[in-house]
């Protein structure tokens, strides 16, 4: 975090706590998963929700660390100045950081889609069980 801040200090007035930011974000994701788990009794859905939550957190965190490392290793030209800078290398680094940001967004969207899918699957299974039980009573 310190290296990332030092390489981009011109754009900020105070240090950003990336650890707290990602913990807060993961806390929200945990709450989303917990809501689904609390509403279902289906062990298959519970297993899949937990599995997908762990997969998401693992890959999102790895992408975040890669992005912060890249930012720390490649300070902004506004901080270092433009003279003597290889612009092709700089543009490749900026494209890489852009791709990593896109990957983080895609991971989060996929996580939300899967959670929605499990909510819908749980409702369908409950309706199916409800219809099947009413005819046998």
C-alpha positions as CSV (number, residue, x, y, z in Angstrom):
1,X,0.0,0.0,0.0
2,X,2.8,2.4,0.8
3,X,4.6,1.8,-2.5
4,X,1.4,2.3,-4.4
5,X,0.7,5.5,-2.5
6,X,4.2,6.8,-3.1
7,X,3.9,6.2,-6.8
8,X,0.6,8.1,-7.1
9,X,0.8,10.6,-4.3
10,X,0.0,13.6,-6.6
11,X,-3.5,12.3,-7.0
12,X,-4.4,11.9,-3.3
13,X,-4.3,13.9,-0.1
14,X,-4.1,10.9,2.2
15,X,-3.1,7.2,2.1
16,X,-5.8,4.8,1.1
17,X,-6.3,1.7,3.2
18,X,-6.7,-1.0,0.6
19,X,-6.9,-3.8,3.2
20,X,-9.9,-2.1,4.8
21,X,-11.5,-1.5,1.4
22,X,-11.3,-5.1,0.3
23,X,-12.4,-6.4,3.7
24,X,-15.5,-4.2,3.5
25,X,-16.2,-5.4,0.0
26,X,-15.8,-9.1,1.0
27,X,-18.0,-8.5,4.0
28,X,-20.8,-7.4,1.6
29,X,-20.2,-10.5,-0.6
30,X,-20.3,-12.7,2.5
31,X,-23.7,-11.1,3.5
32,X,-25.1,-11.8,0.0
33,X,-24.0,-15.4,0.2
34,X,-25.3,-15.7,3.8
35,X,-28.7,-14.4,2.9
36,X,-29.1,-17.2,0.3
37,X,-27.8,-19.8,2.8
38,X,-30.2,-18.7,5.5
39,X,-33.2,-19.0,3.1
40,X,-32.5,-22.4,1.9
41,X,-32.2,-25.9,3.3
42,X,-30.9,-27.5,0.1
43,X,-27.4,-28.7,0.8
44,X,-26.4,-28.6,-2.9
45,X,-27.2,-24.9,-3.2
46,X,-25.5,-24.2,0.1
47,X,-22.4,-26.0,-1.1
48,X,-22.3,-24.2,-4.4
49,X,-22.8,-20.8,-2.8
50,X,-19.9,-21.4,-0.4
51,X,-17.7,-22.8,-3.2
52,X,-18.4,-19.8,-5.6
53,X,-17.9,-17.3,-2.8
54,X,-14.4,-18.8,-2.0
55,X,-13.5,-18.9,-5.7
56,X,-14.6,-15.3,-6.2
57,X,-12.7,-14.0,-3.1
58,X,-9.5,-15.9,-4.0
59,X,-9.4,-14.7,-7.6
60,X,-10.6,-11.1,-6.8
61,X,-7.9,-10.7,-4.2
62,X,-5.2,-12.1,-6.5
63,X,-6.3,-9.6,-9.2
64,X,-6.3,-6.8,-6.7
65,X,-2.8,-7.6,-5.5
66,X,-1.5,-7.8,-9.0
67,X,-3.1,-4.5,-9.9
68,X,-1.7,-2.7,-6.8
69,X,1.8,-4.2,-7.5
70,X,1.6,-3.0,-11.0
71,X,0.7,0.5,-9.9
72,X,3.5,0.5,-7.3
73,X,6.1,-0.7,-9.8
74,X,5.0,1.8,-12.5
75,X,4.5,5.3,-11.1
76,X,2.4,7.8,-13.0
77,X,4.3,10.0,-15.3
78,X,2.7,13.0,-13.5
79,X,4.8,12.0,-10.5
80,X,8.1,11.1,-12.3
81,X,7.9,13.5,-15.2
82,X,7.8,12.5,-18.9
83,X,11.4,13.0,-20.0
84,X,13.2,9.8,-20.9
85,X,10.1,7.7,-20.6
86,X,9.5,4.8,-22.9
87,X,5.9,5.5,-23.9
88,X,5.3,2.1,-25.5
89,X,6.2,0.4,-22.2
90,X,4.1,2.9,-20.3
91,X,1.1,2.3,-22.6
92,X,1.4,-1.5,-22.2
93,X,1.4,-1.1,-18.4
94,X,-1.6,1.1,-18.5
95,X,-3.4,-1.4,-20.8
96,X,-2.5,-4.2,-18.3
97,X,-3.9,-2.2,-15.4
98,X,-7.1,-1.5,-17.4
99,X,-7.4,-5.2,-18.2
100,X,-7.0,-6.1,-14.5
101,X,-9.7,-3.6,-13.6
102,X,-12.0,-5.2,-16.2
103,X,-11.2,-8.6,-14.8
104,X,-12.2,-7.4,-11.3
105,X,-15.5,-6.1,-12.6
106,X,-16.2,-9.3,-14.6
107,X,-15.5,-11.5,-11.5
108,X,-17.9,-9.4,-9.4
109,X,-20.6,-9.5,-12.1
110,X,-20.2,-13.3,-12.5
111,X,-20.5,-13.7,-8.7
112,X,-23.7,-11.7,-8.6
113,X,-25.1,-13.7,-11.6
114,X,-24.4,-17.0,-9.8
115,X,-25.9,-15.8,-6.6
116,X,-29.0,-14.7,-8.5
117,X,-29.1,-18.1,-10.2
118,X,-29.0,-19.9,-6.8
119,X,-31.8,-17.7,-5.4
120,X,-34.0,-18.6,-8.4
121,X,-33.0,-22.3,-8.2
122,X,-34.0,-22.4,-4.5
123,X,-37.4,-20.8,-5.2
124,X,-38.0,-23.3,-8.0
125,X,-37.1,-26.2,-5.8
126,X,-39.4,-25.0,-3.0
127,X,-42.3,-24.5,-5.5
128,X,-41.7,-28.0,-6.9
129,X,-41.6,-29.6,-3.4
130,X,-44.7,-27.6,-2.5
131,X,-46.7,-28.8,-5.5
132,X,-45.6,-32.4,-5.1
133,X,-46.5,-32.5,-1.4
134,X,-50.0,-31.0,-1.8
135,X,-51.2,-33.9,-3.9
136,X,-50.1,-36.6,-1.5
137,X,-51.7,-35.2,1.7
